Amino acid sequence: MSFIECEICNEDFSSATDENIPRILRCGHTICHGCAEKLLQNSMILCPFCREATNVSTVKDLQKNFALLQAVEHAKTRTEEKDPIDSPPKCASHQYNFAEFVCIEPTCSSSDKLMCRTCEEFGAHAGHNRGLLQSEAAKLRQFLSGKLSRSEDLASKIDANIEKIGTAQLTNLDDGEVFQEKKVSIIAFYASIRETLDALENDALATLQNIAETNFFTNDLLIAELSESLNRQKRKSAELKLFMKMSNADLLAVNSALEVSSENELWTEFADVEPEVFDAALIFPEMDRLVIQVTKVSRIDNNLSREFEEFCRARRQPASCSD
């Protein structure tokens, strides 16, 4: 909105900038500082209105028009204090009147609801219910104010939620503090599980190795024992072959001794043996529950050997009965 302006450049006078400060010429006319600088030539300003000369070295030597500045500020203040929203507009149908009313008739077909007194009496709104423009606008403003308040509350809540989500998003960053703490915790947890599994694996392998070594040692003892029994059996077989080579008379002569010894023949008490082997049904991780069932081999009775030696001494044949 224009207030009081320079008649040369049509810019509003103002103390806000040097260019718009009003300066008084010797003749009494006022122009703005900017125009005065443009008119200054050879330390003289020729008035554009009356052509009277004003001798001056610089434009700043010209006196400010303080009265004009005060008038500008006063006009500006009055304009700012007047609310243009409350001012009724001119009636569209009757420009000589202000549209001070608004039609509130439900059945009104006119597109322009603003009306003046002429509209009310003779125009498109004749006989219609009306309301004062300021009052109806105040009602509408109150309604809009309620909606605005609710809208701003909702916007505030939405903004708070966005901020909350933004804070939560910081925990989802893979380089964030919370993420890294959880990552370290998970790594430590599974590292402890791996350590436990490694220890269990080592124990299981150690148990396996111990079982194998024990079985191997036990089977070695069994082989040694069976080898000794085999040698005794071979000696007994050789002795029995000697009996087979005897004459009938000699064989019958020792028949009673044979019958006594046959009651405790070695092979009648011989049993099959079972070597030490791994349990085929062994299932990891129950290594600590390993139980290998071992069939113990009965020791071969050596009674027949002693009896046969006595028989040989009775026959006075020690050379042929020696081991």
C-alpha positions in Angstrom: 0.0 0.0 0.0 1.3 3.4 -1.0 1.8 6.1 1.7 3.5 9.4 0.9 5.9 9.0 -2.1 8.6 10.9 -4.0 7.0 12.7 -7.0 10.0 11.8 -9.2 10.5 8.1 -8.7 7.2 7.3 -7.0 9.0 5.4 -4.2 7.6 5.8 -0.7 9.4 8.1 1.6 10.9 6.2 4.5 13.7 6.4 7.2 14.4 2.7 6.8 16.9 3.2 4.0 19.1 6.2 3.0 17.8 6.1 -0.6 14.2 6.9 0.5 14.9 9.6 3.1 13.1 12.9 2.1 15.5 15.8 1.6 14.4 19.5 1.5 15.7 21.8 -1.3 16.3 25.5 -0.9 13.0 26.2 -2.7 11.1 24.1 -0.2 10.2 21.2 -2.4 11.1 17.7 -1.2 12.6 14.8 -3.1 14.1 11.5 -2.0 17.8 11.1 -1.2 18.3 8.8 -4.3 16.8 11.3 -6.7 18.8 14.1 -5.2 22.0 12.3 -5.8 21.0 11.8 -9.5 20.2 15.5 -9.8 23.4 16.7 -8.1 25.8 18.3 -10.7 28.7 20.6 -10.1 27.7 21.0 -6.4 24.2 22.2 -7.4 20.7 20.6 -7.6 18.2 22.2 -10.0 14.7 21.8 -8.6 12.7 19.7 -11.0 9.5 21.5 -10.1 10.4 25.2 -9.9 13.9 25.1 -11.5 15.4 27.0 -8.5 19.0 26.0 -7.8 20.2 24.7 -4.5 24.0 24.8 -3.9 25.3 21.9 -1.9 28.4 19.8 -1.8 26.8 16.5 -1.0 23.2 15.3 -0.7 23.7 14.5 3.0 24.1 18.3 3.6 20.5 18.7 2.7 18.1 18.8 5.7 15.8 15.9 6.2 12.1 16.6 6.1 11.3 15.3 9.6 7.7 16.6 9.4 7.2 14.5 6.3 8.8 11.5 8.0 6.5 11.9 11.0 3.5 12.0 8.7 4.6 8.9 6.9 5.0 7.0 10.2 1.6 8.2 11.4 -0.2 7.2 8.2 1.6 3.8 8.3 0.5 3.2 11.9 -3.2 4.1 11.2 -3.2 1.8 8.2 -1.7 -1.1 10.2 -4.2 -0.6 13.1 -7.2 -0.8 10.7 -8.1 -4.4 10.0 -9.1 -4.8 6.4 -10.8 -8.1 7.2 -13.5 -6.3 9.1 -14.2 -3.8 6.4 -17.2 -4.8 4.2 -16.6 -4.9 0.5 -18.5 -3.0 -2.2 -21.8 -4.7 -3.3 -21.2 -6.5 -6.6 -24.7 -5.5 -7.8 -24.8 -2.0 -6.3 -21.4 -0.5 -6.2 -22.6 2.6 -4.3 -23.4 0.4 -1.3 -21.3 -1.8 1.0 -22.2 -5.5 1.3 -22.8 -5.4 5.0 -25.0 -8.5 5.1 -24.9 -12.2 4.1 -27.8 -14.2 2.8 -28.6 -17.2 5.1 -31.8 -18.3 3.2 -31.5 -22.1 2.7 -33.3 -21.9 -0.6 -31.3 -19.0 -2.1 -30.1 -19.8 -5.6 -27.8 -16.8 -6.0 -24.1 -17.6 -6.2 -23.2 -14.4 -4.4 -24.4 -14.5 -0.9 -23.1 -11.0 0.1 -25.8 -8.4 0.0 -26.5 -4.7 0.6 -29.7 -3.1 1.8 -30.8 -2.5 -1.8 -30.3 -6.3 -2.5 -32.4 -7.0 0.6 -35.3 -4.8 -0.5 -35.3 -5.0 -4.3 -32.5 -7.3 -5.5 -31.9 -11.0 -5.8 -32.1 -11.4 -2.0 -35.4 -9.6 -1.5 -37.3 -11.3 1.4 -34.4 -13.6 2.3 -33.2 -14.1 5.8 -30.0 -12.3 6.4 -27.2 -12.0 8.9 -24.8 -9.3 9.7 -21.6 -10.0 7.7 -19.3 -9.5 10.8 -21.5 -11.8 12.9 -21.8 -14.6 10.4 -18.1 -14.4 9.7 -17.4 -14.5 13.5 -19.4 -17.7 13.7 -17.6 -19.3 10.8 -14.2 -18.2 12.3 -15.1 -19.8 15.6 -16.0 -23.0 13.8 -12.8 -22.9 11.8 -10.8 -22.1 14.9 -12.1 -25.3 16.5 -11.1 -27.3 13.5 -7.8 -25.5 13.3 -7.1 -26.3 17.0 -7.9 -30.0 16.4 -5.8 -30.0 13.3 -2.8 -28.5 15.1 -3.2 -31.0 17.9 -3.2 -33.8 15.4 -0.2 -32.3 13.6 1.6 -32.1 17.0 0.9 -35.7 17.7 2.0 -36.7 14.3 5.2 -34.7 14.7 5.8 -36.4 18.1 5.3 -39.8 16.5 7.7 -38.9 13.7 10.2 -37.9 16.3 9.6 -41.1 18.3 10.1 -43.2 15.1 13.2 -41.2 14.2 14.6 -42.0 17.7 13.7 -45.6 17.2 15.4 -45.7 13.8 18.7 -44.8 15.4 18.6 -48.2 17.2 18.1 -49.9 13.8 21.3 -48.5 12.2 23.9 -51.2 11.9 26.6 -48.7 13.0 24.4 -47.4 15.9 25.3 -47.9 19.6 22.3 -50.1 20.4 22.8 -52.3 17.3 26.5 -52.8 18.1 25.7 -53.7 21.7 23.3 -56.4 20.6 25.8 -57.6 18.0 28.6 -57.9 20.6 26.2 -59.7 22.9 25.1 -62.2 20.2 28.7 -62.9 19.2 29.8 -63.5 22.8 26.8 -65.8 23.4 27.6 -68.0 20.4 31.3 -67.9 21.1 30.6 -69.4 24.5 28.4 -72.1 22.9 31.3 -72.9 20.5 33.7 -73.1 23.4 31.4 -75.5 25.2 30.9 -77.6 22.0 34.7 -77.6 21.5 35.2 -78.8 25.0 32.5 -81.5 24.6 34.1 -82.6 21.3 37.5 -82.9 22.9 36.1 -84.9 25.8 34.2 -87.2 23.4 37.3 -87.7 21.3 39.4 -88.4 24.4 36.8 -90.9 25.5 36.8 -92.5 22.1 40.5 -92.8 22.1 40.5 -94.2 25.7 37.9 -96.9 24.7 39.9 -97.8 21.6 43.2 -98.1 23.6 41.4 -100.1 26.4 39.8 -102.5 23.8 43.1 -102.9 22.0 45.0 -103.8 25.3 42.2 -106.1 26.4 42.2 -107.9 23.0 46.0 -108.2 23.2 45.7 -110.0 26.6 43.0 -112.2 25.2 45.1 -113.2 22.2 48.0 -114.0 24.5 45.8 -116.1 26.7 44.3 -117.9 23.8 47.7 -118.5 22.3 48.8 -120.2 25.5 45.7 -122.3 25.5 46.3 -123.2 21.8 49.8 -124.4 22.7 48.5 -126.6 25.5 45.9 -128.0 23.2 48.6 -128.9 20.6 50.6 -130.6 23.3 47.6 -132.6 24.5 46.9 -133.6 20.9 50.4 -134.9 20.5 50.0 -136.9 23.7 46.7 -138.4 22.5 48.3 -139.4 19.2 50.8 -141.4 21.3 48.0 -143.2 22.9 46.6 -143.9 19.5 49.9 -145.6 18.5 49.9 -148.0 21.5 49.1 -151.6 21.0 45.7 -152.9 22.0 47.1 -154.5 25.1 48.9 -151.4 26.3 46.0 -149.2 25.4 43.6 -151.4 27.4 46.1 -151.4 30.3 45.9 -147.6 30.6 42.1 -147.6 29.8 41.1 -146.9 33.4 43.4 -143.9 33.6 42.0 -142.6 30.3 38.4 -143.0 31.6 39.3 -141.0 34.7 41.0 -138.2 32.8 38.2 -138.1 30.2 35.8 -136.8 32.8 37.6 -133.5 32.9 38.6 -133.2 29.3 39.6 -129.6 28.4 37.5 -129.2 25.3 34.3 -130.1 27.2 34.5 -126.8 29.1 35.8 -124.7 26.3 33.6 -121.7 25.4 33.6 -119.2 22.5 35.1 -115.8 23.1 33.9 -112.3 22.1 36.6 -109.7 21.4 36.3 -106.1 22.6 34.7 -103.9 19.8 32.9 -100.5 19.5 29.2 -100.6 20.1 27.6 -100.2 16.7 24.6 -98.4 18.2 26.7 -95.7 19.8 25.0 -92.3 19.2 26.7 -88.9 19.7 26.7 -87.0 22.1 26.2 -89.8 24.6 29.9 -90.6 24.7 30.0 -90.4 28.5 27.4 -93.3 28.6 29.5 -95.7 26.6 29.2 -99.2 28.0 31.0 -101.9 26.0 29.7 -105.3 27.0 32.6 -107.7 27.2 32.2 -111.4 27.3 34.9 -112.7 29.6 36.7 -115.9 28.4 36.9 -118.6 31.1 40.3 -119.8 31.9 41.1 -123.3 30.6 41.5 -125.7 33.3 44.9 -127.3 33.5 43.9 -130.4 35.5 44.2 -132.7 32.4 47.8 -131.6 32.0 48.7 -132.6 35.6 46.9 -136.0 35.3 48.6 -136.8 32.0 52.0 -136.1 33.6 51.1 -138.6 36.4 50.1 -141.2 33.8 53.4 -140.8 32.0 55.4 -141.2 35.2 53.4 -144.4 35.9 54.3 -145.7 32.4 57.9 -144.7 33.1 58.1 -142.8 29.9 59.0 -139.2 30.9 61.0 -138.4 27.8 58.0 -138.8 25.5 55.7 -136.9 27.9 57.8 -133.8 28.4 56.4 -130.4 27.2 
